[in-house]
Every structure is written in C-alpha cells, then in structure tokens.
Amino acid sequence: MKTQKQIKIQSLDDQYEKDILSFLNKNGESVYGDIFKELKISATKGQGAIYSLLKKGWIRHKDRTSFIELNVKIK
C-alpha cells in the first residue's frame, strides 16, 4: 500500500495554492466552482492554481468526475 506524501502548507509560496489545499483539507472533495466561490478568487487565478496542484500530484480528480480531492496529507 502506497502512503500519501505529506506537505507543510506553510512552506508554500503561492497563496492561491495554500488556500485551495486548506479548503480541500477542511471541506473534503469539491468542484471548481464551489472552491472559487468560497475562496472568492477569480476563475483564471483559481484554474491556474488547480492546474499547478494537479501537475504536482497534490490534488486529483475523484473517480473521473469533476470533483477535486486532496492527494497528499497536510501538516
């Protein structure tokens, strides 16, 4: 069984990435629109941060849906 990578959220430089990771850690899976609405960030900034987090492997799409969930443990 593969263990999830752990990241220290305080060590991240990008505030949008921090906010999205914190939101998912607190609320669980969510769709793009709900994340942007709750965090009051523009779609452009939010999509950029989500794409970056997906590329890093820190978040993932849940079971081929539009839901996003954490793929790491937050410290």
N, C-alpha and C positions, 0 to 999 in steps of 0.2 A: 504494500500500500504506500502510495506516494504522499509525503507530508507537504502541506502548503508552506510556501515561502512566507516569512514574516518581514514586515517593513515597519520602520519607525516613521509615522506620519509627520512628525515634527521636522524630520530631516529633508523633506521635500521642498523644493524652491517654488514650484508652481502652485499658487493659491487655489486656482480652479480645480486642479487635481486633488489637493488636500480636501477641499470642500466636498467634492464628489465621493471620494473614498470615505470620508467621515459620514456623509449622508447614507451611503450604502451600508456601512458598518452599523449605523443606528437603526435604519429602517428596513434593511433587507433588500430583496430584489425590487427593481423599479424600472419603468420605461423612461426613455429620454425626456419626453415632455414633462413628466412629473418631477424629474430631477431639476430641469431648468426652471420650472415654475417655482418649486420650493426654495431653490437657492437664489432665485432672482438673477439669473445670468442669461446672457443672450444665447441664442441658438448657435451662433458662429463660435463664440468662445467655448461654450459647452461641448459642441461637437468636436472641436479641436482637442480639448482635454480628454474626452472619452476615447477618441481615436488613439491618442498617445497612451492612455492607460491600457487599451486593448492590445496595442502593439507591444507594450512591456509585459503583457500577460497578467497584469494585476487585477483586471476585471474580465468578464467573459459574458457572452450571450447565453442565457439559460435555455438549454434543450432546443436550440434552433428557433427561439422566439425573439420577440423584440424586447424582452426583459433582460436587464443587465444585473449581474450579481458580482460580488467580490470573488476573487480567485486567489487571495492572499489573506493572511492574518494581520490585523493591525495592532501595533504595540503603542 
